[in-house]
């Protein structure tokens, strides 16, 4: 029984296919819709611009060591951030970012675990202990 060996390019092609599948999930679809709504929301865009301006101001104040004015600018920045984060569409967008990141992390972990398990299995090892049988140097899951 001979096992098929794949080239790096073939694996990358499959990764691109997987990336396309992921981009068509509910999580990514919701993320795209939330981003579109944020881009269309006038108040959110105003707040984003105000935050950017206040951040620049704070950097300048810090550079010129204007401590009192810097404290005031940082407080205003905190207030602006609190306001923008209280907007429901922003909260939905942030949650959708977390959901997409969790999906990507799950896919990455699943791929990593599958590769590890396949190596262990193909070398006659013990998946439960995460050790291979053929090499005294290989203890994949336990470092």
N, C-alpha and C positions, 0 to 999 in steps of 0.2 A: 504494500500500500504506500504510494508516494503522495506526499502532500504538495499542493500547488504553492509555488512561491510567487509573490507579487512584487512588482517594482515599486519604487517610491512614487513614481508618476501615477501608477494605477491607484495607489492608496490615496494620493492627493485628488485624483479625479473623483473617487468615492467621497472624500471629505467635502469636495465642492457640491456633490449631489446632496449630501447630508445638510450642508449649509443652506442649500436651496429649500430643502424640506423644512428646516427650522424657520426660515424666513417666511414660510407659509403657515405657521402655527397660529392658533388663536392668540397666544401671548404676544407674538410679534405684530399680528394684525391690530390688536388692541393698542399696543404701543404706538403704532403708526397713526391710528385714529386720534389718540390722545395728543400726540405731538402736533398733528394738524390743527386740532382745536386750540392748543396753546398758541400756535403761531397766528391764529385768527383772532385771539382774544386781545382786545385793545388794552385793557387794564394790565394784563399780564405783561404785555410787551412794554408798556410804560414803566412798570415796576422793574423789569429786567434792565432797561436803559438807566433808570435811576440808580439801581444797584451798581451797575458798571461804573457810572460816574462817581458814585460815592466811594467805591473801591479805589479808583484813581486818586480821588481827593485824599483818602486815608494814606495811600502810599506816599504822596507828596508831603503830607503833614508829618508823617513818620520820618521821611528823609530830612526835613528841615527842623526836626525835633520840636515840633509844636504840640506838646503833650496834652494841654487842655483841649485844644481844637481837635486833636486826634481822638480823645475820649468821646467828645461830642459826635464826631463823624462815625465812630464805631458803634455808638448807641443808635444813631440814625440808621446805620446799615443793619443792625440787629432788628430794628423795628420794621424796616423794609422787607427783610428776609422772613420775619414772622408773618407779615401781611401776605406776601406771595405764597407762603406755604400753607396759609389758611384757606386759599382758594380751592374749591373742590376739584377742578380740572387739573390743577397742579398736583394735588394729592393723588389723583388717579394716574397721572403721568409718572410720578415718582414710584407708585406701586407697580405700574407696568414695567418700569425699568428693572425693579427688583425681580419681578416675575421672569423677565427675559434672562436676566443674569442667573437666576436659579436654574432655569432650563438649560442654559449653556454649561453651568457647573455640573448639573446632573449628567448631561451628555458626556462631558469630559471625564467625569469620575467613572461612568459606565464603560467608556472606551478603555480607560486605564485599567480598571478591574478585569475587564474581559481579556486584555492582552496579558496581564499577569496570570490569570487563571489558565489561559491557553498555554503559556510557557510552562507553568507548573505541571499541567496535565500531560503535555507532550514530552516532558522529561521524566515522567513517572513519579512525580512528586506528590505531596500531600497538600491539597488545597486548604484544608482545615487549618493546618499549621503554617501554610504559606511557604513551604520549603520544597525544593526540587530534590530529586533522588540522585541525579547523575553528577552533580558538582558540589564538592564540599564548600565552595566559595559562594554559592548562590542561595541567598535567603531573601527573596524578593519583597515580600510583604512586611517583613520585620527589619528591613534596612540592612 
